[in-house]
Amino acid sequence: MAGAPVSVGELDVRICQLASGSKGNSLYIESEKTRILIDAGLSALQISRRLEQIGVEADSLDAVFVTHEHSDHCRGLGPLSRRHKLPIFFHPATHAAIDKLGSVEERFFDIGEMVEFQDLQVMPFPITHDAAAPVGFVVETREGKIGVATDMGIATRLVQQNLRQCRVLVVETNHDEEMLRDGPYPWPLKQRIRGNHGHLSNVDGARLLQQVLWDGLDAVFLAHLSETNNTPQLAQHCVQRVLEAQNMCQPQMITGAPHVVSRCFDSGLS
């Protein structure tokens, strides 16, 4: 069932992929005192409806943090901000690159500088993608860290460093390499996806996870799966092989999708 909770450990946090994929991306994070979205790549109405599926009113949101300016990450940003009076946190170059954003409450951050927001600490770190100033985020709650790293062509050492010792990870598994190679996309688009500023394959995402596994990992979200060049089963198989080859941790694996809300990682909210 979409939005059904997965309860593990002692963390006072809830996480859910409202949407994940090339048609739209939005990640919901709830701590003890704060509710934020990372990205708003659906319409404001769709985001509100998907939040309702997990029992959350859009009016209860506190902010949106933006990874980069591509429309599948910021399509609903302006209307959502104005309708629910939400501050938007983004890099100045990302803000400048968003078309037709309109009037919003702007909060700017610098890459590598911590943002203190209510009971959260949010660290934006650089990733490689074909955007103005793309970032991943580490969101630190009172009882643990959440690492978010999608839309990147390579998992650099800096990415790995930032994702270490996170209790929850959101990792890109965009495409199966053979499906992309043999699929219908034109060759220049295939090259872009496979390039250093494109997207991580299933194998790449699994390798990244392998580098940052530790005994405190409770959940792994698989994100930004291509509907054309991937299947949930292929992505899950790659990641499951990594998990089965170690005995440090047994995290829940939750797969995002474009059209339905994922299961929630819910670790103690009443």
N, C-alpha and C positions, 0 to 999 in steps of 0.2 A: 504494500500500500504506500502510495506517495506520501512523504512526510512522516511516516511512522518512525518513532524514535529508536535509536540504538543506544543503550545505556551501558557505559563502561567507566570504571574508575571513579575518581572523586572530583573531577573538574566541574566547576560551576559554570558551564558554558553549553550553548547549543549552536550547531552549525548545519546549514542546509544549502545545497545548490538549487536555487530557484530555477535556473536554466543554465545549460552549459553546451556550447557548440557554436558553429559559425552563424547560426540564426539569432544568437543572443546569449549573454552571460551575465549572471548576477548571483553573488554569494551572500548569504545571510549569516551574520555572526551575532550571537547574543551572549553577553556576560551577565554578571550579577546585577549591574546597574545600567547597562548600555546596549543599544541595538543599532547595528550598522549594516550597510551593504558595501560590498566591494564590487563595484561596477553596476551599471543599470542599463543593460543592453536590450531590454524589452521595453515596450511602451509602458508608461506610468500605470495605465489601467491593468495591463497584464501582470505587472509586478505586484500591484495591490491584490489582485485575485489569487496569485500564487502564495503571497504571504497569508492570505485568509485560509488557505489549505493547511497551513501549519499553525493556525490559531493566533496569528499576529496581525494587528491593524497597522496599516501604513503610517497612520498618524503617530504611532508610538516609536517610529524610527528616530534616531538621533543624528545621523550623518551618512553620507556616501563618500567612499574613498575610490578614486579612479586610477586604474592601471595605465591606460593609454587611450588615445582618441578614436580608435576605430569604432565604427557604428555599432558593431555587435557587442560593444562594451559600454556605450554611452547614449544609445538611442533614446532612452526615456529620461535622461538626466535632467534636462531643463524643466519639463512639466512636473516631474516627481518632486524636484526641489521647490518649485513655486507652490504646488498644491499642498505640500506637507511642511513647508517652511524648514527645509533641510539645508544645512551647510554642506558644501561640496569641497572636498579636499583633493587637490591635484597639483601637479608640477606646473609652473607658469607656461612652459613650452607646450604641455598637453592642453592647457586651457586655450592657448592661442590657436591651436590646431583644430579645435572642435568647431564645426560649422553650425551656425544658427542655434547657439546655445541659449541666447536670450539672457535676461536678468536673473542671476542666482546669487546666493550668498557664497562668495568665493573665499576659500581658505587655501593658501599656497604652502607647499612644503618643498624642501630641498632634498635631493636624493642623498641618503646616508645620514640624515638628521632626524632624530626621534620626534614624533608628534605625540604630545600628551593630550589625551582626550578622555575626560571623565575618568573611569576606572581602567582605561586601556592605555597602553603604550604601543604606538604603531611605527614600525621602522620600514620606510621604503628603500629598496635596494635595486640596483640597476640590473636589467636583463637585456638580452640581444633580440630585438624585434624591429620590423620596419615601421617605426613610429617615432614621434618627436623626442620623447623622453620616457620610454616604457619602464615600468617598475613591477617588481613583486613586492609583497608585504609580509612582514612578520608582525603579528598582532599578539601582544603579550597581555594576558589576563592575570588575575591574582594568583592563579594556580597552574599556569602553564602557557606555552606559546603555540600559536597557530601559524603555520607557514603556507604562503600562497604563491605559487610560481607556475604561471601558464603563459602561453603566447611567447615562446622564446625558441630561437634556432639552436642554441647550444646551452648546456648547463655548465656554466663557468665555475671555476673554483670559488669565486665570490658567492655565487648562488648556493653552492653546496655548503659553504661556511654559514650562510644565513639560515639555512634550513636545518642545521644540526640542532638536536635536542628540542625539537618541536613535538608537542604531544599529539597534534593533528597536522597532517599535511594535505595540501591540495596540489596535485601534480598533473601536468599535462601529459596525456597519451593521445596525441592527435590522430595519427594515421598508422596503418600497417604499411610497411615499406613496399611490399609486393603489390598490394591493392593500389597504392598510389602510382607505382610504376606502370601498371597495366590498365589503369583506370581511364576515365573519359576526359580528364582535365587536359587542356593544352600544355605543351611542353614548357613554355615560360612559367606558367603557374606551378607546375610540378617542381621546377627548379627553385622557385621562390619558397615553396613550402619546405623543401628539403634543405634550403640554404641556411647560413649562419644567422639570418635574421627572420627565419620562418617559424616553424613549429617542431616540437619534439615528437618523434615517432614513439610507438609503443615500447620498442627496445630502448630508446633513449630515456624515456620516462622511468622505465624499470631500472635502468642503470643508475639514474639519479637517486632513486629511492634506495638502491643498494648502498650508495655512498653515505647515506644519512640515517640508516637504521640505527636504533638504539633501544635499550630496554624500557624506555618510557613512552614509546610510540603507541597510541591508542587507536588511531583511525587514519586511513588513507582514502582521500577522495580522488577518483580518476576524472580528469576534466578535459573539456574541449575536444571530445571525440568527433571526428568527421563522420557525417552520415554517408558520404560517398566512398571514402577511402579507409573505413574502419568498421569494426563491429564491437559491441561491448564484450563479446566472448573472447575476441582476439586480444583486446587490451587487458582484460582480467587474467587471461592465461599468462601473458608476459609478466605481469606483476606477481601473480600467484607463484610462479616458478622462483622468483627472488625470495618471496616470503617463506616458501617451503625449504629453501636451502640454508636457512639460519634458524637459530633457536633463542635469539635475544628477545623477540617480541611476537605477539600474535594480534596485530591490529585488525580492526574491522576494515573491510574494503567496500567502498560505496561509490557507485558509478553515476556520474551526472548524465543528463540527456537534455536535448533542446526543448522538448514539448511537454515534459512532466517534471514535477518537483522530485528531487531525490529523497531518499531516506534521510532523516536527521541523525546526526551524532548528538546525543542528548545525555549529558553526564552528571545530572544531579538537580536540574531545575524542577521545582515542584509544580 
